[in-house]
């Protein structure tokens, strides 16, 4: 049983990472194209809208999808009740949007704000089914299906947004892409899962509320922490500055969110199944965070070295002011990577109440920090956000330290020590190489980035290989080695199978 469970975890990890690499590249490329077609102000307006809709979407789900995943036993009646409960919540929030759209448009001094908010409310019609269906697939650890559907929906919505932007839709191409994404995902889930709701009922959901209430509070405060800065920056400064700030913020968090957060559902599902086995849970966590940090850290190192140059090359001169805030927030992104996995570990252990209290504390600090630092500009706000990320990490570790898990800071840093050491080596090599490249090929920004990228990634990888050879007592690192070998072997077998089929076909 444990062998089968471990195989499911490894398969889920491989699919999650492979899918997130594709999604990361897709969002990356489409973001570049749309940023060059549109501009900071267009993105700023859309970001201000999604700051509200993201909070509303989390509130609509009320922690019930996570309750489906976490529940030891689950009935058809409970699943159906979850669908209808979320449907009722979605209807209430659509009515709320119709009521507040115009007043919010006046606060942000944008006539486009209300119409974009109306368009984004369409997404709420898809949420009841998609949230339940994805939770069911993740509960059964069918991550390959979820990954395939995410890839399909993202690809189609990416082309829809770009084509509409090229046709002159402007900022409205962004909500259009979001609607297409949810529509494709819903259709794909219906054909893949073949689950449909029965007659409306609400009562059976009560047995899930003891977990979902605090999970909802946890999710709501978490998303509020992530979005409240956008609301404040957009209201106190302007949409243009918000566009620049969010570009730096999103870029800094991209590696951590794509690699660490992509495994969040896998960690949640896996740890929920073994939540009573403390030792196994702890060892599995150390292995997971070691692998996540190994994959994530080289990207953070590269952005820390080349931040402003990357922004200018990818998005153009009109986005250059996002460069320095990006570098500042890279430091915080390291702690984001750690916090994302710790949060899922805590949720799987049922520590949602403690996690929610952490989020409330940090939310209050975020509001005062961003509002207080806004007069000093985006760099000052970025410093405040970085300090906030460190605080979140420290508070979450305290939650697990005081639980039966008894997690310690030194244990976490030991697990990620290989990637930290390799990152230090990559920084020591990458910084002088970047300075040299700026002098030698000053006329070619692309070549500068290529030289630094090759140098930093190569030195990072070489250092890891040395550590693999010398540090055989580091169990999480050996697990990462085993996973890498198994992944390469699986890819090799697939390549050979594809080649054999191509050879045998007439």
C-alpha positions in Angstrom: 0.0 0.0 0.0 2.8 2.4 0.9 4.6 1.6 -2.3 1.5 2.3 -4.4 0.9 5.5 -2.4 4.6 6.6 -3.0 4.2 5.9 -6.7 1.1 8.1 -6.9 3.0 10.9 -5.2 6.0 10.6 -7.6 3.6 10.4 -10.6 1.7 13.4 -9.3 4.9 15.3 -8.8 6.1 14.6 -12.3 2.9 15.6 -13.9 2.5 18.7 -11.7 6.0 19.9 -12.5 5.8 19.1 -16.2 2.5 20.9 -16.4 3.7 23.9 -14.5 6.7 24.3 -16.7 4.4 24.5 -19.7 2.0 26.8 -17.9 4.8 29.0 -16.7 6.2 29.3 -20.2 2.8 29.9 -21.6 1.9 32.7 -19.1 5.4 34.1 -19.5 5.2 34.3 -23.3 1.6 35.6 -23.4 2.4 38.1 -20.7 5.2 39.5 -22.8 3.1 39.7 -25.9 0.2 41.3 -24.1 2.4 43.7 -22.2 3.9 45.0 -25.5 0.5 45.3 -27.1 -1.1 47.0 -24.1 0.7 48.9 -21.4 1.1 49.4 -17.6 -2.1 51.4 -17.3 -4.2 48.7 -19.0 -2.7 46.0 -16.8 -3.2 48.2 -13.8 -6.9 48.6 -14.3 -7.3 44.8 -14.9 -5.2 44.0 -11.8 -7.3 46.4 -9.7 -10.4 44.5 -10.8 -8.9 41.1 -10.2 -7.8 42.1 -6.8 -11.5 42.2 -5.9 -12.7 39.2 -7.9 -9.9 37.0 -6.6 -11.1 37.7 -3.0 -14.7 37.1 -4.1 -13.9 33.8 -5.8 -12.1 32.5 -2.7 -15.1 33.6 -0.6 -17.5 31.8 -2.9 -15.8 28.4 -2.5 -15.8 28.8 1.3 -13.0 26.2 1.7 -15.3 23.4 0.6 -13.0 22.1 -2.2 -10.2 21.6 0.3 -12.7 20.0 2.7 -13.5 17.4 -0.1 -9.8 16.7 -0.4 -9.1 16.5 3.3 -12.2 14.4 4.4 -11.3 10.8 5.3 -14.8 9.7 4.1 -17.0 11.4 1.6 -20.5 10.7 0.3 -22.3 11.6 -2.9 -24.8 13.7 -1.0 -22.0 15.7 0.5 -20.4 16.3 -2.9 -23.7 17.4 -4.4 -24.4 19.7 -1.4 -21.0 21.3 -1.9 -21.9 22.1 -5.5 -25.2 23.8 -4.6 -23.7 25.6 -1.7 -21.0 27.2 -3.9 -23.7 27.9 -6.5 -25.7 29.9 -4.0 -22.6 31.8 -2.9 -21.7 32.6 -6.5 -25.1 34.1 -7.2 -24.9 36.3 -4.1 -21.5 37.6 -5.1 -22.6 38.3 -8.7 -25.3 40.5 -7.2 -22.7 42.2 -4.9 -20.6 43.0 -8.0 -23.6 44.6 -9.7 -24.0 46.8 -6.7 -20.4 47.9 -6.0 -19.0 48.2 -9.6 -19.8 51.9 -10.1 -18.6 53.2 -6.7 -15.3 51.3 -7.1 -14.8 52.8 -10.6 -15.0 56.2 -9.0 -12.4 55.3 -6.4 -10.0 54.1 -9.0 -10.8 57.0 -11.4 -11.4 54.6 -14.3 -14.6 54.4 -16.4 -13.4 51.0 -17.7 -13.2 49.5 -14.2 -16.9 48.8 -13.9 -17.3 47.2 -17.3 -14.3 44.9 -16.7 -15.7 44.0 -13.3 -19.0 43.1 -15.0 -17.2 40.9 -17.5 -15.2 39.1 -14.8 -18.4 38.2 -12.9 -19.1 35.8 -15.8 -16.4 33.6 -14.3 -18.5 33.0 -11.2 -21.0 30.9 -13.3 -18.3 28.3 -13.9 -16.8 28.1 -10.4 -19.3 25.7 -8.7 -18.6 22.9 -11.1 -14.9 23.4 -11.7 -14.1 23.7 -8.0 -15.9 20.5 -7.1 -14.7 18.5 -10.1 -11.0 19.5 -9.6 -11.2 18.7 -5.9 -12.6 15.2 -6.7 -9.8 14.5 -9.2 -7.1 15.7 -6.7 -8.7 13.7 -3.9 -8.1 10.6 -6.0 -4.7 11.9 -7.0 -5.5 12.1 -10.7 -3.1 15.0 -11.2 -2.4 14.0 -14.8 -6.0 14.8 -15.8 -5.9 18.2 -14.0 -2.6 19.0 -15.6 -3.8 18.2 -19.1 -6.9 20.3 -18.7 -4.9 23.2 -17.3 -2.6 23.1 -20.3 -5.5 22.9 -22.7 -7.5 25.8 -21.1 -4.5 28.0 -20.7 -3.4 27.5 -24.3 -6.8 28.3 -25.8 -7.4 31.3 -23.5 -3.9 32.6 -24.2 -4.5 32.7 -28.0 -8.0 34.2 -27.4 -6.6 37.1 -25.3 -3.7 37.8 -27.7 -5.9 37.7 -30.8 -8.5 40.0 -29.2 -5.8 42.4 -28.2 -4.4 42.5 -31.7 -7.9 43.2 -33.0 -8.0 46.3 -30.9 -10.0 45.0 -27.8 -7.4 46.7 -25.5 -7.8 46.0 -21.8 -11.0 44.0 -22.5 -8.9 41.2 -24.0 -7.7 40.3 -20.5 -11.1 39.4 -19.0 -12.1 37.8 -22.3 -9.1 35.4 -21.9 -10.1 34.6 -18.3 -13.7 33.7 -19.4 -12.4 31.5 -22.2 -10.1 29.8 -19.7 -12.9 28.9 -17.3 -15.3 27.8 -20.1 -12.7 25.4 -21.6 -11.8 24.0 -18.2 -15.5 23.4 -17.3 -16.2 21.6 -20.6 -13.0 19.5 -20.1 -13.9 18.5 -16.6 -17.4 17.5 -17.6 -16.1 15.2 -20.3 -13.2 13.8 -18.2 -15.0 13.3 -14.9 -18.5 12.6 -16.0 -19.9 13.9 -12.7 -23.0 16.0 -12.7 -25.0 17.5 -9.7 -28.4 16.0 -8.8 -31.3 17.9 -7.2 -30.4 20.9 -5.0 -29.6 20.1 -1.4 -27.6 22.0 1.2 -28.0 20.1 4.5 -25.3 17.4 3.9 -22.6 20.0 3.7 -22.8 20.7 7.4 -20.5 17.8 8.2 -17.7 19.5 6.2 -18.2 22.9 7.7 -16.1 22.3 10.8 -13.0 22.1 8.5 -14.1 24.4 5.7 -15.1 27.4 7.9 -11.5 27.9 9.1 -10.1 26.9 5.7 -12.3 29.6 4.1 -11.0 32.1 6.6 -7.5 30.9 5.9 -8.0 31.2 2.1 -9.7 34.5 2.4 -7.1 36.1 4.5 -4.3 34.6 2.4 -5.8 36.0 -0.9 -6.5 39.3 0.9 -2.8 39.5 1.9 -1.8 38.9 -1.7 -4.2 41.4 -3.2 -4.7 44.2 -0.7 -1.4 45.8 -1.8 -2.8 46.1 -5.3 -5.9 47.8 -4.0 -3.9 50.2 -1.9 -1.3 51.0 -4.6 -4.0 51.5 -7.3 -6.1 53.7 -5.0 -3.3 55.8 -3.5 -1.1 56.1 -6.6 -2.6 55.3 -10.0 -3.2 52.4 -12.5 0.1 53.0 -14.3 2.1 52.6 -11.0 0.0 49.6 -10.1 0.8 48.0 -13.5 4.5 48.4 -12.8 4.3 47.2 -9.2 2.3 44.2 -10.1 4.7 43.3 -12.9 7.6 43.3 -10.5 5.6 41.5 -7.8 4.3 38.8 -10.2 7.6 38.2 -11.8 9.4 37.9 -8.5 6.9 35.3 -7.3 6.6 33.5 -10.6 9.2 30.7 -10.0 8.0 30.1 -6.4 4.3 30.0 -7.3 4.7 27.9 -10.4 6.9 25.3 -8.8 5.9 25.5 -5.1 2.2 26.3 -5.3 1.7 23.8 -8.2 2.6 21.0 -5.7 0.2 22.5 -3.1 -2.7 20.2 -4.0 -0.4 17.2 -4.2 1.1 18.0 -0.8 -2.4 18.6 0.6 -3.7 15.3 -0.8 -0.6 13.3 0.3 -0.3 14.7 3.8 -4.0 14.4 4.4 -3.8 10.7 3.8 -1.0 10.2 6.3 -1.8 13.0 8.7 -1.8 10.6 11.7 1.7 9.4 10.9 3.8 12.3 12.2 7.3 10.9 11.4 6.3 10.0 7.8 4.6 13.3 7.3 7.7 15.2 8.5 10.1 13.3 6.4 7.9 13.6 3.3 7.7 17.4 3.9 11.5 17.7 4.1 11.9 15.7 0.8 9.2 17.9 -0.9 10.7 21.2 0.2 14.2 20.1 -0.9 13.0 19.2 -4.4 11.0 22.3 -4.7 13.9 24.6 -3.6 16.3 22.8 -6.0 14.0 23.6 -9.0 13.0 27.1 -7.9 16.2 28.7 -6.7 18.2 29.0 -9.9 15.4 31.1 -11.5 15.4 33.4 -8.4 19.1 33.8 -8.6 19.0 34.7 -12.3 16.3 37.3 -11.7 18.2 38.7 -8.7 21.2 39.3 -10.9 19.5 40.6 -14.0 16.2 42.0 -12.8 16.1 45.4 -14.6 17.7 44.0 -17.8 15.2 41.2 -18.0 12.3 43.6 -17.6 13.6 45.9 -20.3 14.3 43.1 -22.7 11.0 41.3 -22.3 8.5 44.1 -21.8 10.2 47.1 -23.3 11.4 50.5 -22.0 8.0 51.6 -20.7 8.2 48.8 -18.0 11.8 49.5 -16.9 10.7 51.1 -13.6 9.6 47.7 -12.4 13.2 46.4 -12.5 14.5 47.5 -9.1 11.3 46.6 -7.2 11.7 43.1 -8.8 15.2 42.7 -7.4 14.0 43.7 -3.9 11.1 41.3 -3.9 13.3 38.3 -5.1 14.6 38.0 -1.5 11.0 37.7 -0.3 10.2 35.2 -3.0 12.6 32.7 -1.3 10.4 32.8 1.8 7.3 32.6 -0.4 8.6 29.3 -1.7 9.0 28.0 1.8 5.7 29.4 3.2 3.6 27.9 0.4 4.6 24.4 1.3 4.5 25.0 5.1 0.9 26.3 4.7 -0.2 23.2 2.8 1.5 21.0 5.4 -0.4 22.9 8.2 -3.7 22.6 6.4 -3.3 18.8 5.9 -2.8 18.5 9.6 -6.0 20.4 10.3 -4.3 23.5 11.6 -6.5 25.8 9.6 -7.5 27.9 12.7 -3.9 28.7 13.6 -3.0 29.4 9.9 -6.0 31.8 9.7 -4.8 33.7 12.8 -1.4 34.1 11.1 -3.0 35.4 8.0 -5.1 38.0 10.0 -2.0 39.3 11.7 -0.1 39.6 8.4 -3.0 41.2 6.6 -3.1 44.0 9.2 0.6 44.5 8.9 0.4 44.5 5.1 -2.3 47.2 5.1 -0.3 49.5 7.3 3.1 48.8 5.6 1.9 49.4 2.0 -0.2 52.4 2.9 2.6 53.9 5.0 5.3 53.3 2.5 3.3 54.3 -0.6 4.5 58.0 -0.5 8.1 56.8 -0.9 7.5 54.9 -4.1 7.5 51.3 -5.4 11.0 50.4 -4.0 9.9 51.2 -0.5 6.7 49.2 -0.9 8.8 46.3 -2.2 11.0 46.4 0.9 7.8 46.2 3.1 6.5 43.3 1.1 9.8 41.4 1.5 9.7 41.9 5.2 6.1 40.6 5.2 7.1 37.4 3.5 9.8 36.7 6.1 7.2 37.3 8.8 4.7 34.9 7.3 7.3 32.2 7.1 8.4 32.7 10.7 4.8 32.6 12.0 3.9 29.5 10.0 6.9 27.7 11.3 5.8 28.6 14.8 2.4 27.1 14.2 3.9 23.7 13.2 6.5 23.9 15.9 3.8 24.1 18.5 1.8 21.3 17.0 2.4 17.6 17.2 4.7 17.9 14.1 7.2 19.9 16.2 8.8 21.4 13.1 12.0 23.4 13.7 13.6 26.2 11.6 17.0 24.4 11.6 15.3 21.3 10.1 13.8 23.4 7.3 17.1 25.1 6.5 18.9 21.8 6.6 16.4 20.4 4.0 17.0 23.4 1.6 20.7 23.8 2.4 21.8 22.2 -0.9 19.9 24.7 -3.0 21.0 27.6 -0.8 24.7 26.6 -1.1 24.3 26.2 -4.9 22.6 29.6 -5.1 25.4 31.3 -3.3 27.9 29.8 -5.7 25.7 30.9 -8.7 25.5 34.5 -7.3 29.3 34.7 -6.7 29.8 33.6 -10.3 26.9 35.4 -12.0 27.3 38.9 -10.7 30.9 39.5 -12.0 30.0 37.8 -15.3 27.0 40.1 -15.7 29.2 43.1 -15.2 31.7 41.8 -17.7 29.0 41.0 -20.2 27.6 44.6 -19.9 31.1 45.9 -20.9 31.9 43.4 -23.6 28.5 43.2 -25.4 26.9 46.4 -24.2 25.1 46.8 -27.5 23.3 43.5 -27.2 21.0 43.0 -24.1 19.9 39.6 -25.3 23.5 38.3 -25.3 24.1 39.7 -21.9 21.2 37.7 -20.5 22.2 34.5 -22.3 25.7 34.7 -21.0 24.6 35.3 -17.4 21.8 32.6 -17.7 24.2 29.9 -19.0 26.9 30.8 -16.4 24.5 31.0 -13.4 22.6 27.9 -14.2 25.7 25.9 -15.0 27.5 26.9 -11.8 24.3 26.1 -9.9 24.0 22.7 -11.5 27.7 21.9 -11.1 27.6 22.8 -7.4 24.6 20.5 -6.9 26.4 17.6 -8.6 29.3 18.1 -6.2 26.9 18.1 -3.3 25.2 14.9 -4.5 28.6 13.2 -4.6 29.9 14.6 -1.2 26.7 14.8 0.9 25.2 11.3 0.6 23.9 11.5 4.2 21.4 14.2 3.2 18.3 12.1 2.7 16.1 14.7 1.0 18.9 15.4 -1.5 19.2 11.7 -2.3 15.4 11.6 -2.8 15.7 14.5 -5.3 18.4 12.5 -7.1 16.2 9.4 -7.3 13.3 11.4 -8.6 15.4 13.0 -11.3 16.7 9.6 -12.4 13.2 8.1 -12.5 11.9 11.1 -14.5 14.7 10.9 -17.0 14.3 7.1 -17.3 10.5 7.6 -17.9 11.2 10.2 -20.6 13.7 8.0 -22.2 11.3 5.0 -22.3 8.6 7.2 -23.8 11.0 8.5 -26.5 12.0 5.0 -27.4 8.4 3.9 -27.5 7.5 6.8 -29.8 10.5 6.1 -32.0 9.5 2.4 -32.3 5.9 3.3 -33.2 7.1 5.7 -35.8 9.4 3.1 -37.3 6.8 0.4 -37.4 4.1 2.5 -38.9 3.7 2.3 -42.7 
